[in-house]
Amino acid sequence: MRETVLVAGYATRHVVSSAWRAGYRVIAVDHFCDLDSGWYVDDYVRFEELTDLPGAIKEIRSRNRIDHLVLTSGAEEVVCPGISRAGTSPQIVSRFIDKMKTQAFFEGIAVPHPCLAGCDTFPVFAKPITGAGGWRNAIISSQEEMDAWIEMIDLPYMTQQIIEGTPASVSCLSDGRRAVAVTANEQILRGEGEAGFGFAGSITPCDHPLAGEMMDCAEKIAAATGCVGSIGIDFVLSDEAVAIEVNPRFQATLDTVESATGMNLFSLHMQACAGILPEMRPKPRRYAARRILFAEDDCILLHDLRRFGSFIADIPPIGTEFSRGDAVVSVFGYGGTREAALVMLDNHISIIAPYLA
């Protein structure tokens, strides 16, 4: 009999699909319940706000026997007594959900990281202390801009020195004491507007000259965190590899990592939770690229996109309403070179774009 995995969090499609390919029976609780998530799950419950998540988990538990719990973004600190947690403990997770605590952690293990900025120093890089995706992060050039930004986010925040360079990340596996880097990834950011630093996709592997140094640093960081399973370390590649954040969960780069390496990240995650790590870093077999498309204006999806399921993901149902700037769908490309992967990605975007207007 297949073991059942409950995947819970704000977005779960990337994890449930990997778990299904790994041979598990999968059930899910998430905010979107995309159509393609339905291809992989036996049962699911949708929630609106993160405060509704515990009730949604209780509902799905009432009708399923669950062997393993895997938590994604927004749910990392959820505690579910009676279910075996496959991943990092809530106590350790809390250290890396709080970016000020992460700052202190980086200082403690002496890895390159941005310094905190003074309250009257401009320009600065400002970001909320909690939260994922980077879409509320901003470069602030004056006190007036700072006041407006603080009013907009209405959350505790921190300011750091600005590090110019290439946004990147490393996907790691850790058993709580040791770590192995799986891939280095180039991150695609939205690049404009209020959400300019928001995550918009990835390219795996990362070809930057500092990629090897970044992977070495990521293994040092991941091994020191005490995290278990699949975790990600975000960097900016400048004059050196500068560590930015620790993501104690599956990362949004999962799709390009699996496509580039041919490996199943969920299987590797479960093995890491059992104390088994790869003996060496996997070698990518090709380049893989993912781009998230965002709504250019308020709109309603009028077309069934499932026929494009061979090169898109996170497929919304017909009739889904989007506000300007909302994520709509993910598009993929791959090839033997970075350029070839991006050409395929652009071709796929040109195919799907008319159906999003």
N, C-alpha and C positions, 0 to 999 in steps of 0.2 A: 504494500500500500504506500502511495506517495505521501510524503510529509507535507503538511499544510503550512504555508508562510502567510502571515498577515503583514502587509506593507501599508504603513500609515504615514501620512504627511500631507503637506499642501499640494505637492505634485508627486505622482508615483509612477507614471507610465514607463519611464526609463528603467526603473527597478523591477516592476512587475514583469516586463517583457523579458528581462535578463533572468529572473527567477524561473519563469515558465520554460525558457530554453534550457535552464539547468535541470529541469525535470521535476520541479516542485508543483504541487497544487497551490494556486495563489488566490488569495482574497485581498481586497484593498479598501482603504478608507482614504478619500482625498477630496480636494475642492473641485476638480475639473471633471473627473470620470470621462475622459476623452473617449471617442468611439473606438480608437485602436487599443485602449486599455481593456475594453470589453473582449478583445480577441484573446486575451491571456488570463483573465480572472474568472473564477467560478462564482464569485459573489462580491458585491461591493456596496458601499454606502457613501453618499456624497454629503459633505458638510459645507456650510456657507462661511462661517467665521471660525478661527482657530479655537475660540472658546467653546465651540460646538463639538470639537474633536473627541473629547472623552465620552460624550454621549453616543457618538457615532461608533466608536470602538466597542462600547458596551452593547450596542445593538447587533453588530456583526458577530460578536462573541457569543451572543445568545443562541445563534443558530449554526455555529461552526466549532469543531474541535481544532485547536490551533497548536502547532508544535513550536513555531518560531515567530518572533516579533522583530520586524526590521522597520526602523523609523527614518523618515526622510525630512527634508527641510521644513521647519516650523513645528515639528513634533519631537525633536531630539530629546527633550527633557521629560516626556510623558512616561509615567510609571504605570505598568499593567501587572499587578500581582497575579501569579499563577501562570504567566506565559514566559517561556524562556526567551530572553532578550539576546538576539544575535547582533552584537555591536557593542559600542562603548557605553560604559555605565553612566547614569545620569549625573553622578558626582563629578566625573571627569569631563563630561560634555559641557557642564555649566561653566567650566573654566575657559572654554573656547567659544562658547556662544557670546560671552562678554568680551568685547574687543579690548577693553582696558586691561582685563586679566591676561589676555593674549599678549598684549604689549609687555607686561611684566614678565611673562614666560619667555618671550624672545630675549629680553634683557638678561634673564637668568641663565640662559644657555649660550649667550654670546654669539648670536647669528646676526648678520646685517639686517636691519629693519629701520623704518622711518622713525625719527625722533619726534616726540611730542612737541607741539608748537605753543608758544606763549599766547595768552589771551588777547594781546594787542599787536600781534605780528601778522602781517599780510604780505603776499597771498599765502593761504594755508589750504590744506586738504582737509575737509570736514566730512565726518560720517557718523551715523547713529552708532551707539555702543552695541546695540543688538540688531539682528536682521540679516537677511541674505540677499544676494542678487546684485548689490551695489547700486541700485537705481536711485537711491536717495543721496548718494555721495556727491560731493561738489567741490570745485575749487572756488574759494572765497577771496575776493580782492579788497574788501573794505568792511568797515563796521556796519554800514548800511546793508550791504549784501548779507552779512552774517545775521543781522537782526531779522531780515526777511526769511532767510533759510531756516532759522530756529523756529520762527512762527509757523512756517510751512510744515516742517516735520513733526514738531511738538513731541520730541523724544529726547532722552539723554543722549549726549553726543560727545565726540572727542575731535581734536584737531591735531594734525601731523604736518611735518615738513613735506613739501611736494617732491616726489621722485618721478623724474621724466624717464620714459623707457617703454619697453614692450610688455604688455600684460600677458602673463603666462601662469601655468600651474603645473603641479606634478601630482599624478594619481599614485598613491602608495597603498601598500598592504602592511599591516602591523599586527603583531601578536601581543602587544602591550609592553614588550621589551625590545624587540627587534623590528626592523622595517625594511622593505624592498620597494624601490620605485618601479612602477609598472610602465608609465609613459610620462614624457614631458609634453605639455599641450600649449599651443598658442591660443590665447583667449581673444574672441571678437567682442568688442564693446559697442554699444549703440552710437556713441561718439558725438551726439548732438542733443540739444534741448535739456530740459531739467533732469532727464534720466540718462545723460550722456555716458555715465560710468556703469550703466546697467549691463549685465551679461546678455550677449546676443548670439553666442555661438562659440565654436571651437574648431581648431585644426590640429589633428594629431598625425604624426609627431611634430614637435616644435623644432625648427631648423636653426634656431639662434645659436651663435657661437658659444654662448654661456649655458646652453641646455644641459651639458654634462655637469658643470659646476652646480647648477640649480638642482639637479637630481641628487647629487651628493649631499647638498645642504638639506633637501627635503627628507632624505633618509635619516639624517641626524635629528631633525625636528620631530618627525613622526615617531621615531623610537623613543624620544624623550617625553612624548605627550602622555603615554599610558593608554592611548586609544587602541581599539581593537577593530580589525576588519578593514574595509575600504575607507580611507580618509584622503583628503586633498589638502595641499598646501598651495596658497596663492602667492605669486611673486610679481615684481616688476624687474625686468632685465634692463639694467642701466649700465654703469661702469662695472657693476657686479650684480650678482643675483640677490635681490633685496626681498626678504620675506614680508608678506603683508598680513595674511590671515591663515587660520587653520580651520578646515571644514571637517568636523568629526562625524561624517556620514558619507553616503554615496554622493557623488558630485554630478553636476549637470553635463560633464564631459563624458559620462559613461558611454554614450552612443558612439562617439568618435574613437574612444579607447578600444572598444570591442571591435569596431569595424577595421581599425588599423592593425590590431594585433591578431584578430581571429580567435581571441580567448574569451571565455565567459567570466565576466567580472563577479557575478553573483556566486559562482562556484568558488572562485578564489577568495571571496569575502568569507564564505562559510568555512573554508579551510583555515583561513587566518584566525577566525574566531576559535577554532579548535587547536591553534598553535602551530599550524603547518603553513610555511611560507615558500614561495618559489626559490629555487636554489640560485637563480640569477635573474637579471632583468630581462623581460621578454624583448624580442627584436620585432619592431613593426614590419609588417609585410607589404603595406601600402600606406598612402595618405588618405585620411578621411576628414571631411569638413561638414559642419552643421551650421546653419544660419536660421535664427528665429525671425520670422516676419511679423511686423507690428502693424496695427491698424493706422492708416494715415489720417483717417477721419472717423467719426462715429458711423457705425455701419451695422448691418445685419447680414450674416452669412446666408446666401440663397442657394448654394450648390452643395451637392454631396461630394465630398473630397475623397471618399474611401477608395475610389478607383485609382488614385495616385499613391496608394499605400506603399508601393515599392520604393518610393524616394521621399516620402514625407512622414511625419509623425505628429503626435499631439493633435489629432484630428477632431475639431469641434463638430457638434451636430448641426444640421440645417436649422436655421432660426436663431442661432446664438447671436446675442447682441454684444458688440464691442464698442468701447469708448476709444477715442483717439489715444494712441500709444499703447493699447493693450496688446499682449502677445496673442497671435492668431494661430500660427502653425510653424512647425520646424521643417526645414528642407535639407537634404543631404546630397553630397557628391563625394566621389572617391577616384583615385587614380594612382599611377605609379610614381608621380611627382606631385609636389604641392600645387604647381600650376595646373596640372591636369585635373586634380580634384576640384580646384576652384572653377575651372571652365565647366566641368559637369554640374557643379553647384549652381552656377549662373544660368546654365541651360535649364535646369530644373525649376529655378525661380521664375524664369520667363514663361515656362509652361503653366505654372500654378497661379501666377499673379493675376491674370484676367478673371479668375474665378473668385478672387478676393475683393474685387472692386464693388 
